[in-house]
Amino acid sequence: MKILALNSSPRKARGGTSILLNTFLEGAKEAGAKIDLLYVYDLEIKPCQGCFLCWVKTPGVCVQKDDMEDLLAKWQKADVLVLATPVFVDGMTSTMKAVLDRSIPLVQPFFEIRDDHCRHPPLHARKPIKVVLVSVSGFTELDNFDPLLYHVKGFCKNLNGEFAGAILRPLGAQLEGFKRIGLPVEDIFDAIKQAGKELVQMGMISSKTQKTISREIVPREEYVKRLNASFQQQIDANK
Ligand SMILES: Cc1cc2nc3c(=O)[nH]c(=O)nc-3n(C[C@H](O)[C@H](O)[C@H](O)COP(=O)(O)O)c2cc1C
């Protein structure tokens, strides 16, 4: 199984997105997957110009010459696309959105009715690509991922992709910190790794594993108190 993983956190390897993604990919690698990991923030990916020339003049090829060309070549060879993004203003990062916008050369301009819905046929016949979402949020509630999840599932349908599961971790950037202060989070790390194995072995991530990954770690009121104290300290230190 070939996995193309896109990490769009601007904090790249230092962020919470990376902790989740790398643990997940470790599990997938142990189960035999081949991984290609790209940090989207390091790539030059211009916004889509909406010219549709990739549909009507140069099918499959965008007029803009940047790193998207190479990314699309990798995408076409992959069995799985992992979209890793922190929640930014209730959605994905702008860099990840630019990648998805620039994926329209992979479909044809024509409409077809699939599952009682207008869709574009793929440009090249291929097995649907499996899509996994990996995300962290700053707020504590799991519903902070709802708009993003809805968006990624919609994208899968339009792209003839197959949604294979989501690794969603509120306070994901705090996971290592929670571990350091002795909170029991080992089961969460194990479940993230397990998710990678399940993807390779079963082609999807079980709902039991997804639930463990997203479980509550600290009661919300307690976390809010700690967080506010920490921000106040930082503000005071900068005075
Ligand atoms: C511009 C911006 C917007 C954000 N918007 C949200 C949001 O709408 N909901 C949320 O729960 N967290 C939000 N966050 C918090 C991030 O999801 C959180 O800090 C996350 O850990 C960042 O990922 P990283 O650790 O990989 O950098 C936002 C952070 C930034 C910088």
The ligand as a MOL file (V3000), in Angstrom:
LIG
                    3D

  0  0  0     0  0            999 V3000
M  V30 BEGIN CTAB
M  V30 COUNTS 31 33 0 0 0
M  V30 BEGIN ATOM
M  V30 1 C -5.0540 30.7880 12.7480 0
M  V30 2 C -5.5020 29.7540 13.7410 0
M  V30 3 C -6.8290 29.3960 13.7970 0
M  V30 4 C -7.2670 28.4170 14.7100 0
M  V30 5 N -8.5910 28.0880 14.7440 0
M  V30 6 C -9.0080 27.1120 15.5860 0
M  V30 7 C -10.3900 26.7350 15.6190 0
M  V30 8 O -11.2310 27.2710 14.8980 0
M  V30 9 N -10.7720 25.7600 16.4810 0
M  V30 10 C -9.8630 25.1100 17.2910 0
M  V30 11 O -10.2550 24.2160 18.0370 0
M  V30 12 N -8.5370 25.4530 17.2790 0
M  V30 13 C -8.0950 26.4280 16.4420 0
M  V30 14 N -6.7610 26.7690 16.4140 0
M  V30 15 C -5.7930 26.0460 17.2780 0
M  V30 16 C -5.0060 24.9850 16.5160 0
M  V30 17 O -5.8570 24.0140 15.9510 0
M  V30 18 C -4.0240 24.2990 17.4980 0
M  V30 19 O -3.1480 25.2710 18.0170 0
M  V30 20 C -3.2290 23.1880 16.8460 0
M  V30 21 O -2.5250 22.5220 17.8580 0
M  V30 22 C -2.2260 23.6990 15.8250 0
M  V30 23 O -1.6190 22.5710 15.1880 0
M  V30 24 P -0.0440 22.3310 15.2670 0
M  V30 25 O 0.2520 22.0110 16.7080 0
M  V30 26 O 0.2370 21.2200 14.3270 0
M  V30 27 O 0.6140 23.6150 14.8500 0
M  V30 28 C -6.3180 27.7590 15.5470 0
M  V30 29 C -4.9510 28.1340 15.4750 0
M  V30 30 C -4.5490 29.1160 14.5820 0
M  V30 31 C -3.0750 29.4880 14.5090 0
M  V30 END ATOM
M  V30 BEGIN BOND
M  V30 1 1 1 2
M  V30 2 1 2 3
M  V30 3 2 2 30
M  V30 4 2 3 4
M  V30 5 1 4 5
M  V30 6 1 4 28
M  V30 7 2 5 6
M  V30 8 1 6 7
M  V30 9 1 6 13
M  V30 10 2 7 8
M  V30 11 1 7 9
M  V30 12 1 9 10
M  V30 13 2 10 11
M  V30 14 1 10 12
M  V30 15 2 12 13
M  V30 16 1 13 14
M  V30 17 1 14 15
M  V30 18 1 14 28
M  V30 19 1 15 16
M  V30 20 1 16 17
M  V30 21 1 16 18
M  V30 22 1 18 19
M  V30 23 1 18 20
M  V30 24 1 20 21
M  V30 25 1 20 22
M  V30 26 1 22 23
M  V30 27 1 23 24
M  V30 28 2 24 25
M  V30 29 1 24 26
M  V30 30 1 24 27
M  V30 31 2 28 29
M  V30 32 1 29 30
M  V30 33 1 30 31
M  V30 END BOND
M  V30 END CTAB
M  END
